[in-house]
Amino acid sequence: MSDHRSRSSQRLTPLTLALLVVVLLVGSTGGAIAGALITGEQIKDGTVTGKDIKDGSLTAVDTADEPTVWQARASSFLRLDSGTYAPVVSRTVTTRAGYLTITGTIYTEDSVPPPIALTNYRLVVDGRTASTDVDRYLNYSAAGAGANGAATLVVPVKAGKHTISLQARELNGESFAYFREFTIVYTPTGSVTGPALVPAG
């Protein structure tokens, strides 16, 4: 009799068996169910931060199409006395196909004595510049005065290396470039709304 009771107590009741099956199913498929329920479209922009992403879980492929920013700058004394354009600051970057938005600034000073200088400047990307950049020049109020200039250029680019430069030339007398810089922003998509690009002669 005691042997019969111990055997019946070891049998699984239908309720116990059903609970065991549920526990096994949930335990083995819980991650798959969560993965199938949450997609990128369901995540609101800005809700996932760097703290939410495990270190080392993103590769270069995951971030290849994100905007990228580079800078180039110089503040050394540079004499401008030639009628030929020359780079005053430059940089080479490697990108995927997309768009580069380049914004450059330059500060120069006229030499003393007169004549008052006439300084041109332009942005050049892979040997191309905006058709209107030939008209960009710095006006000096007097001999020895300083002048600031700025320019922006949006260029579609293919995948590969691209050389960007801020160039200047002096057409009347002599001037000196002091501070010059540009910022490059790569984006995978965009549009060109400015002037046409022409070879930088």
CORTA-V441319 format. One record per residue. N is the residue number from 1. SS is DSSP state (H for helix, E for strand, - for the rest). PHI is phi in whole degrees, 0 to 359 (none if undefined). Layout:
[[N:SS:PHI] [N:SS:PHI]]
//
This chain:
[[1:-:none] [2:H:295] [3:H:292] [4:H:294] [5:H:294] [6:H:292] [7:H:292] [8:H:291] [9:H:286] [10:H:273] [11:-:288] [12:-:272] [13:-:281] [14:H:305] [15:H:294] [16:H:297] [17:H:296] [18:H:295] [19:H:296] [20:H:296] [21:H:297] [22:H:298] [23:H:298] [24:H:295] [25:H:295] [26:H:295] [27:H:294] [28:H:270] [29:H:238] [30:H:302] [31:H:295] [32:H:294] [33:H:295] [34:H:297] [35:H:295] [36:H:281] [37:H:273] [38:-:248] [39:-:237] [40:H:298] [41:H:293] [42:H:272] [43:-:269] [44:-:290] [45:-:306] [46:-:86] [47:-:271] [48:-:260] [49:-:249] [50:H:301] [51:H:293] [52:H:279] [53:-:258] [54:-:293] [55:-:305] [56:-:81] [57:-:275] [58:-:257] [59:-:250] [60:H:299] [61:H:295] [62:H:293] [63:H:246] [64:-:298] [65:-:265] [66:-:281] [67:-:301] [68:E:231] [69:E:235] [70:E:231] [71:E:224] [72:E:218] [73:E:208] [74:E:209] [75:-:224] [76:-:280] [77:-:292] [78:E:223] [79:E:279] [80:E:245] [81:-:215] [82:-:242] [83:-:279] [84:-:253] [85:-:299] [86:E:217] [87:E:296] [88:E:254] [89:E:197] [90:E:210] [91:E:200] [92:E:248] [93:E:231] [94:E:245] [95:E:225] [96:-:272] [97:-:298] [98:E:166] [99:E:226] [100:E:246] [101:E:250] [102:E:245] [103:E:238] [104:E:241] [105:E:226] [106:E:214] [107:E:235] [108:E:230] [109:E:229] [110:E:286] [111:-:276] [112:-:239] [113:-:273] [114:-:300] [115:-:279] [116:-:290] [117:-:288] [118:-:227] [119:E:254] [120:E:262] [121:E:214] [122:E:199] [123:E:261] [124:E:231] [125:E:235] [126:-:50] [127:-:79] [128:E:238] [129:E:218] [130:E:290] [131:-:297] [132:-:269] [133:H:291] [134:H:295] [135:H:268] [136:-:280] [137:E:217] [138:E:260] [139:-:264] [140:-:257] [141:-:286] [142:-:195] [143:-:299] [144:-:87] [145:-:281] [146:E:253] [147:E:208] [148:E:249] [149:E:218] [150:E:213] [151:E:209] [152:E:230] [153:E:221] [154:E:246] [155:E:228] [156:E:286] [157:E:228] [158:-:271] [159:-:295] [160:E:139] [161:E:271] [162:E:223] [163:E:255] [164:E:244] [165:E:216] [166:E:260] [167:E:243] [168:E:215] [169:E:210] [170:E:246] [171:-:257] [172:-:210] [173:-:91] [174:-:211] [175:E:218] [176:E:227] [177:E:273] [178:E:253] [179:E:257] [180:E:209] [181:E:200] [182:E:211] [183:E:243] [184:E:245] [185:E:239] [186:E:266] [187:E:226] [188:-:289] [189:-:230] [190:-:166] [191:-:205] [192:-:256] [193:-:244] [194:-:271] [195:-:292] [196:-:293] [197:E:267] [198:E:228] [199:E:301] [200:-:274] [201:-:276]]
//
